[in-house]
Amino acid sequence: MRRSLACLVSAAACLSALAASTAPAAEWSSDVSASIRQEYNDNITFTAAPHKAVLGNTASSMLAFNRRDELLKITASALGEYTAYIGESGLNFGSYDLKFSPVYQSGRATWMLDGEMKQDVTLGSELRETGVVLTRDKRRFESASPSVSWSLTERSSIQVQYEYMHVRYPGSNTGLVDYDAQVAVVEWLISPAERDTLTTTIQFLDYRAPSIVFTSQDYSVKEGLKHEFTETVRSELVVGADYTVSNSGAGSSATTDRQWGGLLNASLEQQSEVMLSKGSISQEVLPSGGGYLVQTQHLSGLIRRELFQPVTAFVAADAYWTSALGVSAVPDSQYYSASAGLSWRFKERWTLDATYRYGQSEHQHASERATVNAVYWRIAYNSHDLIFAP
């Protein structure tokens, strides 16, 4: 499967290059960013056991190229980052994120591919995605997601999407489990009015963790409505149901677990020239490095406001409640996070940020809880330059 993933991305790159060579003159642009960050963290491993605070320094850079014409849009980016902790060399960590995304318009059809290869840390990316607090370790994530969207009429379309994920945890004795996941989605969209969009979605998720002989399949159906109250206020409501079948072990020791569940995604957002506020609540089924699928309930809120011309402030809060599917020995868990910060754009391309973050993790039937306080400042450079325009 991993070779198939590489072949798929390579084939897409070749087809994109061929299409680009025969397409009209295109606009080219680039995005460049670099930053230096210093962080104080009083519980870098997010554990309830005795621990000590650390001070870390992070350097990162990103380069992206964009190509656009009437038929084809291509975006490619590369991000590199390295963090060193003073007096704690065992925690030093390097990460990267490579992305490639072509979009081709052909008549009523729009063909897309999202390809990504990255290395990150579980207590950052996977914690934000699932709300599950795992052992701190490297995560190597590879994915390819081709899709096509057909415009049926002026007010309706259908989209078919497939995604393959290959996830590995190279650390030893961390308890994390390598897995592969595949997602197939068929979505029908119809716009009965200018500000309304109705959606019907059928999805299949296949999760496999070969090292522990565990598989899980989730089948779901969802109905949704997107509504724009005004040009600055929009909302979305999606409700549905899912059925999960999990198989563990082999032979005479094999067990099967079946569960029905509900799905929800409700959000409200208001955005003006100086302020953004949004809130959401969701319940969904997601793959995790624990060796099982999780059902995650997520409540989130964000307010960001420009205080005056070069200074912006934000406050954000998240709450997660998670349950393992098909694994009765894993207790339910909760994770709460709150953060606040300021951003000062002191030059056209330069910003200075300062942020405070608090996190708390708890497990059902466990008296211990883990908390973390982190403060960081960052200076960043960002630019967007037009390289060529026809």
TADA-V605240 format. One record per residue. N is the residue number from 1. RES is the residue in one letter. PSI is psi as a letter, one per 30 degrees, with the letter a starting at -180 (none if undefined). OMEGA is omega in whole degrees, -180 to 180 (999 if undefined). NEAR is the number of other ideal C-beta (glycine too) atoms within 10 Angstrom. Layout:
# TADA-V605240
n->[N & N]
res->[RES & RES]
psi->[PSI & PSI]
omega->[OMEGA & OMEGA]
near->[NEAR & NEAR]
This chain:
# TADA-V605240
n->[1 & 2 & 3 & 4 & 5 & 6 & 7 & 8 & 9 & 10 & 11 & 12 & 13 & 14 & 15 & 16 & 17 & 18 & 19 & 20 & 21 & 22 & 23 & 24 & 25 & 26 & 27 & 28 & 29 & 30 & 31 & 32 & 33 & 34 & 35 & 36 & 37 & 38 & 39 & 40 & 41 & 42 & 43 & 44 & 45 & 46 & 47 & 48 & 49 & 50 & 51 & 52 & 53 & 54 & 55 & 56 & 57 & 58 & 59 & 60 & 61 & 62 & 63 & 64 & 65 & 66 & 67 & 68 & 69 & 70 & 71 & 72 & 73 & 74 & 75 & 76 & 77 & 78 & 79 & 80 & 81 & 82 & 83 & 84 & 85 & 86 & 87 & 88 & 89 & 90 & 91 & 92 & 93 & 94 & 95 & 96 & 97 & 98 & 99 & 100 & 101 & 102 & 103 & 104 & 105 & 106 & 107 & 108 & 109 & 110 & 111 & 112 & 113 & 114 & 115 & 116 & 117 & 118 & 119 & 120 & 121 & 122 & 123 & 124 & 125 & 126 & 127 & 128 & 129 & 130 & 131 & 132 & 133 & 134 & 135 & 136 & 137 & 138 & 139 & 140 & 141 & 142 & 143 & 144 & 145 & 146 & 147 & 148 & 149 & 150 & 151 & 152 & 153 & 154 & 155 & 156 & 157 & 158 & 159 & 160 & 161 & 162 & 163 & 164 & 165 & 166 & 167 & 168 & 169 & 170 & 171 & 172 & 173 & 174 & 175 & 176 & 177 & 178 & 179 & 180 & 181 & 182 & 183 & 184 & 185 & 186 & 187 & 188 & 189 & 190 & 191 & 192 & 193 & 194 & 195 & 196 & 197 & 198 & 199 & 200 & 201 & 202 & 203 & 204 & 205 & 206 & 207 & 208 & 209 & 210 & 211 & 212 & 213 & 214 & 215 & 216 & 217 & 218 & 219 & 220 & 221 & 222 & 223 & 224 & 225 & 226 & 227 & 228 & 229 & 230 & 231 & 232 & 233 & 234 & 235 & 236 & 237 & 238 & 239 & 240 & 241 & 242 & 243 & 244 & 245 & 246 & 247 & 248 & 249 & 250 & 251 & 252 & 253 & 254 & 255 & 256 & 257 & 258 & 259 & 260 & 261 & 262 & 263 & 264 & 265 & 266 & 267 & 268 & 269 & 270 & 271 & 272 & 273 & 274 & 275 & 276 & 277 & 278 & 279 & 280 & 281 & 282 & 283 & 284 & 285 & 286 & 287 & 288 & 289 & 290 & 291 & 292 & 293 & 294 & 295 & 296 & 297 & 298 & 299 & 300 & 301 & 302 & 303 & 304 & 305 & 306 & 307 & 308 & 309 & 310 & 311 & 312 & 313 & 314 & 315 & 316 & 317 & 318 & 319 & 320 & 321 & 322 & 323 & 324 & 325 & 326 & 327 & 328 & 329 & 330 & 331 & 332 & 333 & 334 & 335 & 336 & 337 & 338 & 339 & 340 & 341 & 342 & 343 & 344 & 345 & 346 & 347 & 348 & 349 & 350 & 351 & 352 & 353 & 354 & 355 & 356 & 357 & 358 & 359 & 360 & 361 & 362 & 363 & 364 & 365 & 366 & 367 & 368 & 369 & 370 & 371 & 372 & 373 & 374 & 375 & 376 & 377 & 378 & 379 & 380 & 381 & 382 & 383 & 384 & 385 & 386 & 387 & 388 & 389 & 390]
res->[M & R & R & S & L & A & C & L & V & S & A & A & A & C & L & S & A & L & A & A & S & T & A & P & A & A & E & W & S & S & D & V & S & A & S & I & R & Q & E & Y & N & D & N & I & T & F & T & A & A & P & H & K & A & V & L & G & N & T & A & S & S & M & L & A & F & N & R & R & D & E & L & L & K & I & T & A & S & A & L & G & E & Y & T & A & Y & I & G & E & S & G & L & N & F & G & S & Y & D & L & K & F & S & P & V & Y & Q & S & G & R & A & T & W & M & L & D & G & E & M & K & Q & D & V & T & L & G & S & E & L & R & E & T & G & V & V & L & T & R & D & K & R & R & F & E & S & A & S & P & S & V & S & W & S & L & T & E & R & S & S & I & Q & V & Q & Y & E & Y & M & H & V & R & Y & P & G & S & N & T & G & L & V & D & Y & D & A & Q & V & A & V & V & E & W & L & I & S & P & A & E & R & D & T & L & T & T & T & I & Q & F & L & D & Y & R & A & P & S & I & V & F & T & S & Q & D & Y & S & V & K & E & G & L & K & H & E & F & T & E & T & V & R & S & E & L & V & V & G & A & D & Y & T & V & S & N & S & G & A & G & S & S & A & T & T & D & R & Q & W & G & G & L & L & N & A & S & L & E & Q & Q & S & E & V & M & L & S & K & G & S & I & S & Q & E & V & L & P & S & G & G & G & Y & L & V & Q & T & Q & H & L & S & G & L & I & R & R & E & L & F & Q & P & V & T & A & F & V & A & A & D & A & Y & W & T & S & A & L & G & V & S & A & V & P & D & S & Q & Y & Y & S & A & S & A & G & L & S & W & R & F & K & E & R & W & T & L & D & A & T & Y & R & Y & G & Q & S & E & H & Q & H & A & S & E & R & A & T & V & N & A & V & Y & W & R & I & A & Y & N & S & H & D & L & I & F & A & P]
psi->[e & e & e & e & e & e & e & e & e & e & e & e & e & e & e & e & e & e & e & e & f & f & l & l & k & l & k & k & l & l & k & k & l & k & l & k & k & k & k & k & k & g & i & f & g & h & l & f & l & k & l & l & l & l & k & l & k & k & k & l & l & k & k & k & k & k & k & k & a & f & e & k & k & k & k & k & l & k & k & k & k & k & k & k & k & k & g & i & f & f & f & k & k & k & l & l & j & k & k & k & j & k & k & k & k & j & b & f & k & j & k & l & k & j & k & k & k & l & k & a & k & e & g & d & e & e & e & e & e & f & g & k & j & l & k & j & l & k & k & j & k & k & l & k & j & k & l & k & k & k & j & e & a & f & g & l & l & k & k & k & k & k & k & k & k & j & k & k & j & f & l & k & h & f & g & l & k & k & l & k & k & k & k & k & k & k & k & k & k & k & j & f & l & e & g & k & k & k & k & k & k & k & k & k & k & k & k & k & i & e & f & g & h & k & l & k & k & k & k & l & k & k & k & l & k & k & k & j & e & a & f & f & k & l & l & k & k & k & l & a & l & l & k & k & k & k & k & k & a & l & b & f & g & k & l & k & k & k & k & k & l & l & k & k & j & k & l & k & k & k & k & a & f & f & k & k & k & l & l & l & k & l & k & l & k & l & l & l & g & f & g & l & l & k & j & k & k & k & k & l & k & k & k & k & k & j & e & l & e & g & k & k & l & l & k & l & k & k & k & k & k & k & k & k & k & g & j & f & f & k & l & l & l & k & k & k & k & k & l & k & l & k & k & j & j & f & l & e & g & k & l & k & k & k & k & k & k & k & k & k & k & l & k & k & g & k & f & k & l & k & l & k & k & k & k & l & l & k & k & k & k & k & k & j & k & j & e & k & k & none]
omega->[-180 & 178 & 178 & 178 & 179 & 180 & 180 & 179 & 180 & 179 & 178 & 179 & 179 & 179 & 178 & 179 & 178 & 179 & -180 & -177 & -178 & -177 & 176 & 179 & -172 & 173 & 179 & 177 & 180 & 174 & 180 & 175 & 177 & -179 & 172 & -177 & 173 & -174 & 169 & -177 & -176 & 177 & -172 & 179 & 177 & -177 & 175 & 178 & 177 & -177 & 178 & -180 & 179 & 175 & -176 & 176 & -176 & 173 & -179 & 177 & -180 & 177 & 180 & 175 & -179 & 177 & -176 & 167 & -175 & -175 & -169 & 173 & 179 & 175 & 177 & -178 & 178 & 179 & 176 & -176 & 177 & 180 & 177 & -180 & -177 & 179 & -179 & -175 & 179 & 179 & -179 & -171 & 174 & -180 & 178 & 179 & 180 & -178 & 177 & -173 & 172 & 175 & -176 & -179 & -180 & -179 & 179 & -175 & 173 & -178 & -176 & 172 & 172 & 178 & -177 & 171 & -178 & 170 & -180 & -179 & -173 & -177 & 173 & -173 & -174 & 177 & 179 & -177 & -171 & -174 & -180 & 178 & 180 & 173 & 179 & -177 & 172 & 172 & 175 & -171 & 176 & 180 & 172 & -175 & 173 & 178 & 176 & 179 & 178 & 174 & -178 & 176 & 178 & -175 & -179 & 179 & 177 & -179 & 177 & -175 & 175 & 177 & 175 & 180 & 179 & -171 & -179 & 177 & -172 & -180 & -180 & 176 & 179 & -178 & 179 & -171 & 175 & 179 & 172 & -180 & 176 & -180 & 175 & -175 & 170 & -176 & 177 & -178 & 177 & -179 & -179 & 178 & -174 & -176 & -176 & 173 & 176 & -179 & 171 & -173 & 172 & -175 & 174 & 179 & 179 & -176 & -178 & 176 & -172 & -174 & 178 & 178 & -179 & 175 & 179 & 177 & -179 & 179 & -176 & 175 & -177 & 173 & -175 & 176 & 172 & -177 & 175 & 179 & 176 & 177 & -177 & -178 & 180 & -178 & 176 & 176 & 178 & 176 & -179 & 179 & 179 & -180 & -175 & 176 & -178 & 180 & -179 & 179 & -178 & 178 & -177 & -179 & -178 & 177 & 180 & 178 & 180 & -178 & 170 & 179 & 177 & 180 & -178 & 171 & -179 & -178 & 177 & -176 & 174 & -178 & 175 & -178 & -175 & -174 & 173 & 175 & 179 & 178 & -180 & 173 & -176 & 168 & -177 & 179 & -173 & 173 & 180 & 179 & 176 & -178 & -178 & 170 & 177 & 170 & -174 & 170 & -172 & 176 & -176 & 177 & -179 & 171 & 177 & -176 & 174 & -178 & 170 & -163 & -177 & -173 & 179 & 178 & 177 & 168 & -178 & 178 & 179 & 174 & -179 & 170 & -172 & 177 & 176 & 180 & 177 & -179 & -174 & -176 & -178 & -178 & 173 & -178 & 177 & 177 & -180 & -179 & 175 & -179 & 177 & -178 & 177 & 176 & -178 & 176 & -175 & 171 & -176 & -176 & -175 & 176 & 175 & -176 & 172 & -174 & 171 & -180 & 175 & 177 & 179 & -179 & 178 & 175 & 179 & 179 & 178 & -177 & -177 & 174 & 180 & 176 & 178 & 172 & -179 & 177 & 176 & 170 & -176 & 170 & -172 & 175 & 179 & 178 & 172 & -175 & 174 & -178 & -178 & 174 & -178 & 999]
near->[11 & 11 & 7 & 11 & 18 & 15 & 11 & 17 & 21 & 11 & 12 & 22 & 16 & 10 & 14 & 22 & 11 & 10 & 17 & 16 & 7 & 8 & 15 & 9 & 10 & 18 & 14 & 17 & 16 & 14 & 15 & 14 & 17 & 15 & 17 & 13 & 18 & 14 & 19 & 15 & 19 & 13 & 19 & 22 & 14 & 21 & 15 & 15 & 8 & 5 & 14 & 9 & 11 & 18 & 14 & 20 & 13 & 18 & 13 & 19 & 14 & 16 & 14 & 16 & 14 & 19 & 19 & 15 & 17 & 10 & 15 & 20 & 18 & 23 & 17 & 17 & 18 & 15 & 16 & 15 & 18 & 14 & 17 & 15 & 18 & 11 & 8 & 13 & 8 & 6 & 17 & 11 & 19 & 11 & 19 & 15 & 18 & 16 & 16 & 19 & 18 & 22 & 18 & 20 & 15 & 11 & 7 & 11 & 12 & 16 & 17 & 18 & 22 & 19 & 22 & 17 & 19 & 16 & 19 & 17 & 18 & 23 & 19 & 13 & 16 & 25 & 21 & 13 & 15 & 24 & 24 & 22 & 24 & 21 & 17 & 19 & 19 & 17 & 22 & 15 & 16 & 21 & 19 & 22 & 18 & 18 & 17 & 16 & 18 & 13 & 14 & 12 & 9 & 7 & 13 & 15 & 19 & 15 & 17 & 13 & 17 & 15 & 16 & 20 & 18 & 19 & 20 & 18 & 20 & 12 & 14 & 6 & 7 & 15 & 12 & 23 & 19 & 17 & 26 & 19 & 20 & 16 & 18 & 14 & 18 & 13 & 18 & 14 & 19 & 15 & 15 & 11 & 10 & 8 & 13 & 12 & 19 & 16 & 16 & 15 & 18 & 14 & 19 & 14 & 21 & 15 & 26 & 17 & 22 & 11 & 9 & 13 & 14 & 20 & 15 & 26 & 16 & 25 & 13 & 20 & 13 & 20 & 14 & 18 & 14 & 17 & 15 & 14 & 11 & 8 & 9 & 13 & 14 & 17 & 15 & 16 & 14 & 18 & 14 & 20 & 13 & 21 & 13 & 21 & 15 & 21 & 16 & 19 & 12 & 8 & 6 & 5 & 8 & 10 & 10 & 10 & 14 & 9 & 17 & 8 & 17 & 11 & 21 & 16 & 17 & 15 & 16 & 16 & 15 & 16 & 14 & 12 & 6 & 12 & 13 & 16 & 15 & 17 & 15 & 17 & 15 & 15 & 18 & 20 & 20 & 20 & 25 & 27 & 23 & 21 & 21 & 23 & 27 & 23 & 22 & 20 & 16 & 22 & 14 & 16 & 15 & 16 & 16 & 17 & 14 & 16 & 12 & 7 & 8 & 13 & 14 & 20 & 13 & 16 & 13 & 17 & 16 & 19 & 17 & 23 & 17 & 22 & 18 & 20 & 22 & 22 & 18 & 8 & 5 & 19 & 13 & 14 & 19 & 17 & 23 & 18 & 19 & 15 & 16 & 15 & 19 & 15 & 19 & 15 & 17 & 10 & 10 & 7 & 12 & 13 & 17 & 16 & 18 & 13 & 18 & 14 & 17 & 14 & 20 & 16 & 23 & 18 & 16 & 11 & 6 & 10 & 7 & 10 & 12 & 18 & 14 & 20 & 13 & 19 & 14 & 17 & 15 & 18 & 15 & 17 & 14 & 15 & 12 & 12 & 9 & 10 & 11 & 10 & 10 & 8]
